[in-house]
Amino acid sequence: MTDIGKQRVLTGVKPTEAPHIGNYIGAIRPAIELAAQAEDSYLFIADYHALNIIRNAEELKEYTYLIAASWLALGLDAEKTAFYRQSDIPEIFEITTILSSVTPKGLMNRAHAYKAAIDKNKEAGRKGADLDYGINMGLYTYPILMAADILAPRGTLVPVGKDQIQHVEMTRDIAGSFNHLFGDILTLPDFYVQESTGLLPGLDGQKMSKSYGNHIPVFMDSKKRRKLIMKIVTDSKLPEEPKNPDENTIYQLYCHFATEAERAEMRSGFEKGGMGYGDAKQLLFEAVERDLEEPSKIYNDLLADKKRIDTLLEKGAEKARETAAATLKDMRHAIGLR
């Protein structure tokens, strides 16, 4: 069993739109809890990775602030965790160049994102050279940049979902190749598969997703949040009829925000009858509001003072650059550069 208290935990997050509660419960909250347990932790905003998708400068800048404000508002301790922009650590990109020279092309061919893009082109009927249609070198070589992100601060533990294990395995392969050629310079990280919270249902009972339009944003006006929660789709059972809470979107969401006693009370009300959907939705709203009311205030305050966000990210970058510079110095010495 991994002793978190002895690890340097590293997490990366792409700058996107503000999160919904599925992102919060499934990724942000567990990552913040893990960082709090670790001996040392680093969290970076992967703005260079985002260039593969985002082509608008103002959009990238704004998304970076939204993500930074979100994590800080939801409890990330910037005093303990080095929180920084990937783009503020120039050493990462020289490390990427060095790693590129020891990375087999065949390894890149096996990357999930690249293979998914190829499969999409096959499904569209493309063949031969057209199989690479729409695929840029940023996408193709992203595992090398990701390896540099992890290896630069000498991360020892990287929290991932089951579908992201390959990211860390490739980093280990690339670091292993370098170490085999030049000595044991790079720290090989381990992955940490976080316990699944399960797929959080959206307003319509499907997986919560912005693409489905069934999500509940983390940060929004209380009245709008209540209005959304009241739109959760239910069956036509009357309040006095027994209901299965485990097949109930309201209860499934409630479990992530309510206390143990509150969960037990709602479960009993559904199973025995007497708990109407309207009352249950109100209880869910109150539990969500209790959890997110203060973070929402912090979030809005941060976005109103973006210089404060810049200051926090710059402070985190100072620590990250210190470790990255030491790593790069060791690598340059090992390969024969001054």
Buried (B, 14 or more C-beta within 10 A) or exposed (E): EEEBEEBBBBBBBBBBBBBBBBBBBBBBBBBBEBBBEBBBBBBBBBBBBBEBEBEEEEEBBBBBBBBBBBBBBBBBEBEEBBBBBBBBBEBBBBBBEBBBEBBEEEBBEEBBBBEEBBEBBEEEEBEEEEBBEEBEEBBBBBBBBBBBBBBBBBBBBBBBEEEBBBBBBBBBBBBEBBBEEBEEBBBBBEBBEBEEBEEBBBBBBEBBBBEEEBBBBBBBEEEEBBEBBBEBBBEEBEBEEEBEBEEBBBBBBBBBBBEEEBBEBBBEBBBEBEBBBEBBBBBBBBBBBEBBEEBBEBBEEBBEEBEBBEEBBEBBBEBBBEBBBBBBEBBBEBBEEE
